Amino acid sequence: MYYGYIIEESLINKKVLNKFKILKLILTSEWHLYKFELNKEDIYALSENINNATKWYCHFWNDNKDLIVVFKDKVFETTLDDLEEQEKIKQYGINLGIPKSQMNFLID
């Protein structure tokens, strides 16, 4: 099982959130941030629902320290321990126009 965060406003169809077990909702002045639980197959399906009009990504992890980072047109798989690969993924996001300050892979 994987855990992840996704910003509701990043989705084309927000109803897709109903398919997953929501663990937490964080409201900010800008976003609705959901933490939820899903399987690996659902992660890939979710990538098709990320809005490409603005630049977004989401990330997922599991207890085995696997990390999956999802952009609209690309999915990266690495581990939480592979900091070099994470830097490459962050650079990919920055090149898409995502602010560097938002390219972090928080887990809890």
C-alpha positions as CSV (number, residue, x, y, z in Angstrom):
1,M,0.0,0.0,0.0
2,Y,1.2,3.5,-0.8
3,Y,0.5,6.8,0.9
4,G,0.5,10.2,-0.8
5,Y,-0.5,13.8,-0.9
6,I,-2.4,15.4,-3.7
7,I,-3.7,18.9,-4.1
8,E,-7.4,18.8,-5.1
9,E,-6.9,21.8,-7.4
10,S,-4.4,19.9,-9.4
11,L,-7.0,17.4,-10.7
12,I,-9.0,17.6,-13.8
13,N,-11.8,15.5,-12.2
14,K,-11.9,16.0,-8.5
15,K,-14.4,13.1,-8.1
16,V,-11.4,10.7,-8.5
17,L,-10.6,11.4,-4.9
18,N,-13.7,9.4,-3.9
19,K,-11.9,6.2,-5.1
20,F,-9.3,6.4,-2.4
21,K,-9.1,6.1,1.4
22,I,-8.6,9.7,2.6
23,L,-6.5,9.8,5.7
24,K,-6.2,13.5,6.3
25,L,-7.3,16.9,4.8
26,I,-5.2,20.0,5.2
27,L,-6.8,23.3,4.2
28,T,-4.7,26.3,3.3
29,S,-5.6,29.7,1.9
30,E,-4.9,28.3,-1.6
31,W,-5.3,24.6,-1.6
32,H,-7.1,21.5,-0.3
33,L,-4.3,19.0,0.4
34,Y,-5.4,15.4,0.9
35,K,-3.3,12.6,2.3
36,F,-4.6,9.2,1.2
37,E,-3.9,5.5,0.8
38,L,-3.9,3.7,-2.6
39,N,-2.2,0.8,-4.5
40,K,0.4,1.2,-7.1
41,E,-2.0,0.6,-10.1
42,D,-4.1,3.5,-8.9
43,I,-1.1,5.8,-8.8
44,Y,-0.6,5.3,-12.5
45,A,-4.3,5.8,-13.3
46,L,-4.2,9.0,-11.2
47,S,-1.5,10.5,-13.4
48,E,-4.0,10.7,-16.3
49,N,-6.1,13.0,-14.1
50,I,-3.4,15.6,-13.3
51,N,-4.2,19.0,-14.8
52,N,-1.6,20.0,-17.4
53,A,-2.9,23.6,-17.7
54,T,-0.8,24.5,-14.7
55,K,2.2,22.6,-13.5
56,W,1.5,20.0,-10.8
57,Y,3.0,16.8,-9.4
58,C,2.2,14.4,-6.6
59,H,4.2,11.8,-4.8
60,F,3.7,8.5,-3.0
61,W,5.7,6.3,-0.7
62,N,5.4,3.0,1.1
63,D,6.8,1.4,4.2
64,N,9.5,-0.2,2.0
65,K,10.9,3.3,1.3
66,D,9.8,3.2,-2.4
67,L,9.0,6.6,-3.8
68,I,6.8,7.3,-6.9
69,V,6.6,10.9,-8.2
70,V,3.9,11.6,-10.7
71,F,3.8,14.4,-13.3
72,K,1.1,14.7,-16.0
73,D,3.2,13.0,-18.6
74,K,5.9,11.2,-16.7
75,V,6.2,8.9,-13.6
76,F,9.4,8.4,-11.7
77,E,10.1,5.4,-9.4
78,T,13.0,5.6,-7.0
79,T,13.6,5.1,-3.2
80,L,13.5,7.5,-0.3
81,D,17.2,6.8,0.2
82,D,18.3,7.7,-3.4
83,L,18.9,11.4,-2.9
84,E,20.7,11.7,-6.2
85,E,17.7,10.5,-8.2
86,Q,15.4,12.7,-6.2
87,E,17.5,15.7,-7.2
88,K,17.0,14.7,-10.9
89,I,13.3,14.4,-10.4
90,K,13.2,17.8,-8.7
91,Q,15.1,19.4,-11.6
92,Y,12.6,17.8,-14.0
93,G,9.8,19.6,-12.1
94,I,11.6,22.9,-11.9
95,N,12.2,22.7,-15.7
96,L,8.4,22.3,-16.1
97,G,7.9,25.5,-14.2
98,I,7.2,24.2,-10.7
99,P,8.8,26.5,-8.1
100,K,11.9,25.0,-6.5
101,S,10.3,25.7,-3.1
102,Q,7.4,23.4,-3.9
103,M,9.5,20.5,-5.2
104,N,9.8,18.5,-2.0
105,F,8.8,15.0,-1.2
106,L,7.3,15.2,2.3
107,I,6.4,12.0,4.0
108,D,4.9,11.2,7.4
